[in-house]
Amino acid sequence: MIALSKIEEARDRLDGVILRTPFAYAPVLSQRVGASVYLKKENLQFTGAFKLRGAYNKIASLTEDQLQKGVIAASAGNHAQGVAYSAKAFGAKAVIVMPEATPLLKVENTKQLGAEVVLKGENYDEAYAWAQHLAQKEKITFIHPFADDAVIAGQGTIALEMLEEIEDIDTVVISIGGGGLIGGVASALKQIKPTIRIIGVVASGAPAMLHSYKEGRVIDSLSVRTIADGIAVRDVNPKNLDLVKEVVDEIVEVDDEEIASGVLFLLERQKLVVEGAGAAGVAALLHKKFDFKKEEKIATILSGGNIDVTMLSLIIEKGLIKAHRKMKFIITLIDKPGALMQLTDILKELGANIVQIDYDRTSTNLSYGDAYVTLALETKGEAHQQAIRDALAQKGYQYREEMRL
């Protein structure tokens, strides 16, 4: 594991550079899952993610000659911003290679920090290969996002902050992409308090580390697909796998629906904007992916908050539908005066709030004299939605419900 002394040295380097992020009890989440849960809010970190810690610690260790030549990194976004921020602090040029599908927010934020952005590849691993190629071609230092001891040590400083505030943590839940965050944090925790339990969480659409951990050898994925782009890593680094095997007690997986529920819960109930990778630990708790006792003190790291607004909007929309708080359907009406008013009067009596309406009388699927009315409603739960369905059926309306989960 990474020596505690190296993590403590990283803490000293980062003093005055990074934000000591809040680490607080989450009463609503604790009540929901049945244990005492604490959130380490790295989503509030400068650059919006924990990655700044490792990137700065690594760049701070470079020689003056290396700094003058510049640095390069591959990243889906958070490491990119950490490297760009840190390089700027040392007056070094930074080139960041990002997958072509990287959310615009992360691309723009990286550029605003002064880095040159190169979009290349369908996923992180293809971007990584191109960054390695450019590093050798341009003779500049490659800053690895997770397979570097200085980077891992920087991430481990999170553990020191956590234990300084709450000494008697029983379990820490940490998302896993390449393994740098969990490797650094768990290294510190296990050396300070060996009895602490470390639970890793991967996205089911990027399960390489889980499979490798179970089999004890590197097993790469053929492809990755998950809304948690921060942990969408296809290939396992052997060095990080060895570290994970040494310091992690259990690895579980959460799917995109579960991750989305974690994002929505944190947004609505904790008032925190967190990206998919950052919400993976909360998702594992909400969906009881591992065993824990009521008296346990459980901490989880909200690793980042750089979620694309479009993705957040989609998560909110699907979440409202899944929670029976919104419904959408298409009704066939006779196209005559008063027909629409009769329909809206029914909905008014039922207390359904119309948030969107569209009237179509020209569709080729319609009989002459009919019209389609598309309605989106705010509703008050499953029983309320069923009452709306029953009322429409009783009045003889023909309708097709959309997006019913």
RODO-2510 file (C-alpha; in nm, 4 decimals, decimal comma):
residues 405
     n   res          X          Y          Z
     1     m     0,0000     0,0000     0,0000
     2     i     0,0986     0,3653    -0,0228
     3     a     0,3087     0,4611     0,2810
     4     l     0,1286     0,6795     0,5325
     5     s     0,4298     0,9115     0,5388
     6     k     0,3847     0,9812     0,1652
     7     i     0,0186     1,0668     0,2198
     8     e     0,1096     1,2970     0,5071
     9     e     0,3701     1,4682     0,2859
    10     a     0,1003     1,5174     0,0235
    11     r    -0,1247     1,6752     0,2868
    12     d     0,1503     1,9267     0,3651
    13     r     0,1933     2,0109    -0,0049
    14     l    -0,1797     2,0610    -0,0460
    15     d    -0,2179     2,2806     0,2604
    16     g    -0,3569     2,6150     0,1476
    17     v    -0,4090     2,4877    -0,2091
    18     i    -0,7182     2,2694    -0,1843
    19     l    -1,0430     2,3111     0,0042
    20     r    -1,0828     2,1019     0,3175
    21     t    -1,4246     1,9811     0,2114
    22     p    -1,7136     1,9348     0,4563
    23     f    -1,7569     1,5951     0,6187
    24     a    -2,1004     1,5852     0,7745
    25     y    -2,3726     1,3592     0,9095
    26     a    -2,6574     1,3016     0,6624
    27     p    -2,9739     1,2607     0,8734
    28     v    -3,2195     1,1967     0,5894
    29     l    -2,9970     0,9380     0,4224
    30     s    -2,9206     0,7776     0,7587
    31     q    -3,2893     0,7379     0,8347
    32     r    -3,3551     0,5959     0,4898
    33     v    -3,0865     0,3256     0,5049
    34     g    -3,0934     0,2494     0,8777
    35     a    -2,7389     0,3432     0,9814
    36     s    -2,5379     0,6552     1,0636
    37     v    -2,4106     0,7881     0,7313
    38     y    -2,1568     1,0680     0,6814
    39     l    -2,0826     1,2399     0,3503
    40     k    -1,7383     1,3652     0,2486
    41     k    -1,8337     1,6362     0,0000
    42     e    -1,5549     1,6394    -0,2563
    43     n    -1,8130     1,7608    -0,5073
    44     l    -1,7542     2,1000    -0,3414
    45     q    -1,3781     2,0866    -0,4020
    46     f    -1,2096     2,3454    -0,6246
    47     t    -1,2603     2,2122    -0,9818
    48     g    -1,5594     2,0173    -0,8492
    49     a    -1,3858     1,6875    -0,7705
    50     f    -1,1213     1,5121    -0,5593
    51     k    -0,8859     1,4766    -0,8564
    52     l    -0,7191     1,8090    -0,7808
    53     r    -0,5476     1,6502    -0,4795
    54     g    -0,3570     1,3859    -0,6728
    55     a    -0,2829     1,6021    -0,9738
    56     y    -0,1358     1,8841    -0,7666
    57     n     0,0720     1,6481    -0,5529
    58     k     0,2202     1,4901    -0,8657
    59     i     0,2945     1,8144    -1,0477
    60     a     0,4448     1,9632    -0,7322
    61     s     0,7011     1,6812    -0,7389
    62     l     0,8234     1,7507    -1,0950
    63     t     1,1600     1,9080    -1,1736
    64     e     1,1894     2,2589    -1,3150
    65     d     1,2918     2,1121    -1,6510
    66     q     0,9812     1,8906    -1,6588
    67     l     0,7590     2,1844    -1,5723
    68     q     0,9069     2,3941    -1,8517
    69     k     0,8348     2,1217    -2,1076
    70     g     0,4777     2,0908    -1,9861
    71     v     0,2459     1,8063    -1,8881
    72     i    -0,0168     1,5939    -2,0586
    73     a    -0,3049     1,3855    -1,9253
    74     a    -0,5987     1,1772    -2,0404
    75     s    -0,9278     1,2256    -1,8628
    76     a    -1,3059     1,2151    -1,8876
    77     g    -1,3059     1,5492    -1,7101
    78     n    -1,2249     1,5648    -1,3404
    79     h    -0,8568     1,4671    -1,3643
    80     a    -0,8345     1,7042    -1,6599
    81     q    -0,9446     1,9985    -1,4509
    82     g    -0,7164     1,8954    -1,1659
    83     v    -0,4143     1,8797    -1,3959
    84     a    -0,5054     2,2049    -1,5702
    85     y    -0,5515     2,3880    -1,2392
    86     s    -0,2271     2,2519    -1,0985
    87     a    -0,0217     2,3154    -1,4122
    88     k    -0,1436     2,6739    -1,4199
    89     a    -0,0372     2,7180    -1,0565
    90     f     0,3204     2,6151    -1,1538
    91     g     0,3238     2,8058    -1,4829
    92     a     0,3399     2,4875    -1,6901
    93     k     0,1607     2,4158    -2,0174
    94     a    -0,1061     2,1445    -1,9946
    95     v    -0,2456     1,9330    -2,2780
    96     i    -0,5535     1,7238    -2,1953
    97     v    -0,6812     1,4417    -2,4166
    98     m    -1,0504     1,3739    -2,3534
    99     p    -1,2918     1,1198    -2,5062
   100     e    -1,5034     1,2682    -2,7830
   101     a    -1,8236     1,2130    -2,5826
   102     t    -1,7005     1,4081    -2,2776
   103     p    -1,9762     1,6414    -2,1471
   104     l    -1,9365     1,9959    -2,2767
   105     l    -1,9273     2,1350    -1,9227
   106     k    -1,6076     1,9439    -1,8438
   107     v    -1,4455     2,0394    -2,1755
   108     e    -1,5203     2,4084    -2,1292
   109     n    -1,4137     2,4117    -1,7648
   110     t    -1,0813     2,2538    -1,8606
   111     k    -1,0200     2,5112    -2,1330
   112     q    -1,1050     2,7940    -1,8940
   113     l    -0,8264     2,6713    -1,6669
   114     g    -0,5786     2,7341    -1,9463
   115     a    -0,5299     2,3829    -2,0838
   116     e    -0,5234     2,2782    -2,4470
   117     v    -0,7957     2,0165    -2,5013
   118     v    -0,7673     1,7392    -2,7607
   119     l    -1,0815     1,5272    -2,8173
   120     k    -0,9850     1,1746    -2,9220
   121     g    -1,1391     0,8275    -2,8858
   122     e    -1,4727     0,6774    -2,7883
   123     n    -1,3781     0,6189    -2,4242
   124     y    -1,1137     0,6948    -2,1642
   125     d    -0,8824     0,4120    -2,2687
   126     e    -0,8632     0,5310    -2,6295
   127     a    -0,7973     0,8859    -2,5106
   128     y    -0,5302     0,7457    -2,2782
   129     a    -0,3535     0,5680    -2,5650
   130     w    -0,3435     0,8876    -2,7693
   131     a    -0,2144     1,0911    -2,4734
   132     q     0,0660     0,8383    -2,4245
   133     h     0,1525     0,8718    -2,7924
   134     l     0,1657     1,2513    -2,7689
   135     a     0,3710     1,2384    -2,4482
   136     q     0,6416     1,0306    -2,6182
   137     k     0,6297     1,2386    -2,9349
   138     e     0,6504     1,5779    -2,7584
   139     k     0,8784     1,4588    -2,4738
   140     i     0,6442     1,5893    -2,2039
   141     t     0,5468     1,4367    -1,8706
   142     f     0,2353     1,2213    -1,8617
   143     i     0,0245     1,2666    -1,5457
   144     h    -0,1578     0,9395    -1,4926
   145     p    -0,5058     0,9751    -1,3388
   146     f    -0,4719     0,6782    -1,1050
   147     a    -0,1663     0,4537    -1,1588
   148     d     0,0925     0,6831    -0,9999
   149     d     0,2053     0,6748    -0,6372
   150     a     0,2150     1,0546    -0,6048
   151     v    -0,1357     1,0842    -0,7474
   152     i    -0,2670     0,8075    -0,5220
   153     a    -0,1003     0,9655    -0,2186
   154     g    -0,2727     1,2940    -0,2981
   155     q    -0,6122     1,1247    -0,3059
   156     g    -0,5308     0,9585     0,0255
   157     t    -0,5331     1,2968     0,2002
   158     i    -0,9130     1,2701     0,2048
   159     a    -0,8810     0,9913     0,4626
   160     l    -0,6684     1,2043     0,6933
   161     e    -0,9302     1,4789     0,6925
   162     m    -1,2097     1,2312     0,7609
   163     l    -1,0417     1,0657     1,0591
   164     e    -0,9405     1,3987     1,2078
   165     e    -1,3105     1,4839     1,2334
   166     i    -1,4653     1,1436     1,3111
   167     e    -1,2290     0,8851     1,4580
   168     d    -1,4732     0,5973     1,5034
   169     i    -1,5805     0,5362     1,1437
   170     d    -1,6616     0,1688     1,0882
   171     t    -1,7056     0,1490     0,7109
   172     v    -1,6060     0,3678     0,4168
   173     v    -1,7797     0,3309     0,0797
   174     i    -1,5821     0,4526    -0,2227
   175     s    -1,6497     0,4444    -0,5966
   176     i    -1,3944     0,2707    -0,8188
   177     g    -1,2875     0,3578    -1,1700
   178     g    -0,9157     0,3059    -1,2083
   179     g    -0,8649     0,2585    -0,8358
   180     g    -0,6617     0,5668    -0,7462
   181     l    -0,9141     0,7165    -0,5050
   182     i    -0,9926     0,3978    -0,3181
   183     g    -0,6254     0,2952    -0,3217
   184     g    -0,5097     0,6173    -0,1590
   185     v    -0,7932     0,6565     0,0889
   186     a    -0,7902     0,2914     0,1936
   187     s    -0,4094     0,2912     0,2302
   188     a    -0,4314     0,5718     0,4847
   189     l    -0,7321     0,4288     0,6651
   190     k    -0,5903     0,0781     0,6989
   191     q    -0,2598     0,2056     0,8399
   192     i    -0,4266     0,4338     1,0920
   193     k    -0,7193     0,2065     1,1811
   194     p    -0,6721    -0,1490     1,0452
   195     t    -1,0199    -0,2623     1,1565
   196     i    -1,1990    -0,0177     0,9282
   197     r    -1,3968    -0,1820     0,6465
   198     i    -1,3513    -0,0603     0,2893
   199     i    -1,6318    -0,1163     0,0371
   200     g    -1,5646    -0,0384    -0,3282
   201     v    -1,8429     0,0382    -0,5759
   202     v    -1,8210    -0,0034    -0,9523
   203     a    -2,0766     0,0742    -1,2205
   204     s    -2,2239    -0,2428    -1,3694
   205     g    -2,1504    -0,0939    -1,7119
   206     a    -1,7783    -0,0743    -1,6249
   207     p    -1,7129    -0,3856    -1,4140
   208     a    -1,3482    -0,4605    -1,4960
   209     m    -1,2125    -0,3938    -1,1464
   210     l    -1,4871    -0,6029    -0,9851
   211     h    -1,4167    -0,9030    -1,2096
   212     s    -1,0417    -0,8638    -1,1672
   213     y    -1,0740    -0,8378    -0,7890
   214     k    -1,2839    -1,1540    -0,7706
   215     e    -1,0528    -1,3548    -0,9980
   216     g    -0,7281    -1,2135    -0,8592
   217     r    -0,5960    -1,1197    -1,2023
   218     v    -0,6479    -0,8482    -1,4613
   219     i    -0,9700    -0,8955    -1,6580
   220     d    -1,0407    -0,6019    -1,8870
   221     s    -1,3848    -0,5202    -2,0237
   222     l    -1,4533    -0,5271    -2,3963
   223     s    -1,6436    -0,1990    -2,3665
   224     v    -1,7956     0,0317    -2,1067
   225     r    -2,1325     0,2025    -2,0942
   226     t    -2,2530     0,3942    -1,7906
   227     i    -2,3853     0,7355    -1,6939
   228     a    -2,1053     0,7460    -1,4356
   229     d    -1,8415     0,8686    -1,6801
   230     g    -1,5937     0,9364    -1,3991
   231     i    -1,5584     0,5626    -1,3324
   232     a    -1,6084     0,4379    -1,6889
   233     v    -1,2706     0,2629    -1,7103
   234     r    -1,2386    -0,0312    -1,9475
   235     d    -0,8912    -0,1647    -1,8637
   236     v    -0,7491    -0,2511    -1,5217
   237     n    -0,3989    -0,1386    -1,4312
   238     p    -0,2077    -0,4292    -1,2682
   239     k    -0,0416    -0,1988    -1,0140
   240     n    -0,3751    -0,0621    -0,8966
   241     l    -0,5341    -0,4058    -0,8869
   242     d    -0,2622    -0,5241    -0,6489
   243     l    -0,3285    -0,2228    -0,4277
   244     v    -0,7042    -0,2744    -0,4334
   245     k    -0,6627    -0,6427    -0,3438
   246     e    -0,4490    -0,5394    -0,0475
   247     v    -0,6699    -0,2693     0,1046
   248     v    -1,0299    -0,3297    -0,0087
   249     d    -1,2566    -0,5701     0,1787
   250     e    -1,5436    -0,5981    -0,0684
   251     i    -1,6515    -0,4649    -0,4091
   252     v    -2,0147    -0,4312    -0,5171
   253     e    -2,1791    -0,2962    -0,8299
   254     v    -2,4658    -0,0597    -0,9039
   255     d    -2,6466    -0,0168    -1,2355
   256     d    -2,7353     0,3101    -1,4050
   257     e    -3,0891     0,3174    -1,2649
   258     e    -2,9484     0,2831    -0,9141
   259     i    -2,6833     0,5465    -0,9779
   260     a    -2,9499     0,7819    -1,1118
   261     s    -3,1571     0,7262    -0,7985
   262     g    -2,8524     0,8224    -0,5920
   263     v    -2,7993     1,1420    -0,7932
   264     l    -3,1660     1,2355    -0,7577
   265     f    -3,1756     1,1555    -0,3856
   266     l    -2,8723     1,3740    -0,3179
   267     l    -3,0155     1,6563    -0,5256
   268     e    -3,3631     1,6514    -0,3770
   269     r    -3,3073     1,5384    -0,0199
   270     q    -2,9509     1,6536     0,0556
   271     k    -2,9473     1,9607    -0,1744
   272     l    -2,6213     1,8439    -0,3338
   273     v    -2,5342     1,8312    -0,7036
   274     v    -2,3294     1,5135    -0,7531
   275     e    -2,2240     1,3336    -1,0717
   276     g    -2,2851     0,9645    -1,1326
   277     a    -1,9449     0,8465    -1,0090
   278     g    -1,9840     1,0530    -0,6935
   279     a    -2,3285     0,9108    -0,6230
   280     a    -2,2264     0,5450    -0,6631
   281     g    -2,1573     0,4989    -0,2920
   282     v    -2,4930     0,6479    -0,1963
   283     a    -2,6596     0,4243    -0,4554
   284     a    -2,4963     0,1194    -0,2953
   285     l    -2,6355     0,2258     0,0423
   286     l    -2,9850     0,3043    -0,0853
   287     h    -3,0093    -0,0312    -0,2589
   288     k    -2,8491    -0,2331     0,0228
   289     k    -2,5651    -0,3713    -0,1876
   290     f    -2,3684    -0,4800     0,1197
   291     d    -2,4505    -0,5786     0,4749
   292     f    -2,4257    -0,3306     0,7594
   293     k    -2,5611    -0,2913     1,1106
   294     k    -2,7834    -0,0200     1,2503
   295     e    -2,5160     0,0998     1,4928
   296     e    -2,2481     0,1326     1,2218
   297     k    -2,0934     0,4649     1,1266
   298     i    -2,0618     0,4634     0,7500
   299     a    -1,8832     0,7259     0,5424
   300     t    -1,9012     0,7675     0,1684
   301     i    -1,7115     1,0070    -0,0567
   302     l    -1,9077     1,2225    -0,3002
   303     s    -1,6141     1,2234    -0,5374
   304     g    -1,7342     1,4855    -0,7855
   305     g    -2,0122     1,7217    -0,8836
   306     n    -1,9354     1,7909    -1,2497
   307     i    -2,2506     1,6436    -1,3989
   308     d    -2,3676     1,7505    -1,7426
   309     v    -2,6875     1,9569    -1,7212
   310     t    -2,8495     1,7510    -1,9967
   311     m    -2,7818     1,4292    -1,8069
   312     l    -2,9094     1,5825    -1,4832
   313     s    -3,2299     1,6895    -1,6584
   314     l    -3,2815     1,3362    -1,7909
   315     i    -3,2229     1,1850    -1,4469
   316     i    -3,4755     1,4230    -1,2911
   317     e    -3,7368     1,3514    -1,5587
   318     k    -3,7025     0,9736    -1,5320
   319     g    -3,6905     0,9944    -1,1548
   320     l    -4,0182     1,1833    -1,1372
   321     i    -4,1847     0,9248    -1,3588
   322     k    -4,0445     0,6344    -1,1593
   323     a    -4,1645     0,7963    -0,8359
   324     h    -4,5173     0,8350    -0,9841
   325     r    -4,4909     1,2114    -0,9615
   326     k    -4,5277     1,2685    -1,3331
   327     m    -4,7140     1,0936    -1,6112
   328     k    -4,7517     1,1533    -1,9820
   329     f    -5,0169     1,0203    -2,2167
   330     i    -5,1791     1,0756    -2,5568
   331     i    -5,5603     1,0926    -2,5711
   332     t    -5,7782     1,0741    -2,8811
   333     l    -6,0472     1,3437    -2,8761
   334     i    -6,3294     1,4320    -3,1082
   335     d    -6,2140     1,7576    -3,2664
   336     k    -6,5033     1,9823    -3,1694
   337     p    -6,5509     2,2874    -2,9452
   338     g    -6,5514     2,2027    -2,5746
   339     a    -6,3921     1,8562    -2,6071
   340     l    -6,0624     1,9690    -2,4615
   341     m    -6,2332     2,1590    -2,1795
   342     q    -6,4269     1,8470    -2,0785
   343     l    -6,0987     1,6576    -2,0501
   344     t    -5,9222     1,9288    -1,8492
   345     d    -6,2232     1,9570    -1,6165
   346     i    -6,1834     1,5868    -1,5295
   347     l    -5,8161     1,6371    -1,4544
   348     k    -5,8938     1,9489    -1,2503
   349     e    -6,1398     1,7579    -1,0332
   350     l    -5,8750     1,4929    -0,9717
   351     g    -5,6147     1,7533    -0,8699
   352     a    -5,3734     1,6751    -1,1558
   353     n    -5,1589     1,9682    -1,2662
   354     i    -5,1018     1,9989    -1,6406
   355     v    -4,7406     2,0994    -1,7072
   356     q    -4,7354     2,0404    -2,0839
   357     i    -5,0025     2,0086    -2,3523
   358     d    -4,9920     1,9601    -2,7296
   359     y    -5,2840     1,9419    -2,9737
   360     d    -5,2440     1,7560    -3,3062
   361     r    -5,5263     1,7243    -3,5611
   362     t    -5,3113     1,6494    -3,8687
   363     s    -5,1507     1,3132    -3,7914
   364     t    -5,2018     1,0584    -4,0687
   365     n    -5,2884     0,8018    -3,8010
   366     l    -5,6005     0,9967    -3,7044
   367     s    -5,9498     0,9467    -3,8375
   368     y    -6,1096     1,2551    -3,9858
   369     g    -6,2690     1,4608    -3,7109
   370     d    -6,0332     1,3367    -3,4370
   371     a    -5,7314     1,4922    -3,2663
   372     y    -5,4458     1,3776    -3,0502
   373     v    -5,3869     1,5612    -2,7227
   374     t    -5,0544     1,4945    -2,5532
   375     l    -5,0540     1,5768    -2,1827
   376     a    -4,7835     1,5768    -1,9168
   377     l    -4,9165     1,5854    -1,5623
   378     e    -4,7722     1,6406    -1,2176
   379     t    -4,9217     1,3763    -0,9910
   380     k    -4,9161     1,2796    -0,6246
   381     g    -4,8157     0,9171    -0,6342
   382     e    -4,9196     0,5788    -0,7691
   383     a    -5,2745     0,5858    -0,6233
   384     h    -5,3353     0,9295    -0,7744
   385     q    -5,2171     0,8122    -1,1162
   386     q    -5,4417     0,5075    -1,1015
   387     a    -5,7389     0,7302    -1,0147
   388     i    -5,6638     0,9331    -1,3288
   389     r    -5,6509     0,6181    -1,5418
   390     d    -5,9778     0,4901    -1,3944
   391     a    -6,1544     0,8219    -1,4540
   392     l    -6,0410     0,8394    -1,8166
   393     a    -6,1501     0,4806    -1,8793
   394     q    -6,4854     0,5426    -1,7104
   395     k    -6,5516     0,8429    -1,9356
   396     g    -6,4681     0,6354    -2,2427
   397     y    -6,1455     0,8063    -2,3441
   398     q    -5,9004     0,6202    -2,5632
   399     y    -5,5446     0,6941    -2,4540
   400     r    -5,1906     0,5615    -2,4650
   401     e    -4,9651     0,6213    -2,1682
   402     e    -4,6004     0,7001    -2,2412
   403     m    -4,2914     0,6303    -2,0304
   404     r    -4,4815     0,4196    -1,7769
   405     l    -4,2225     0,2372    -1,5595
***
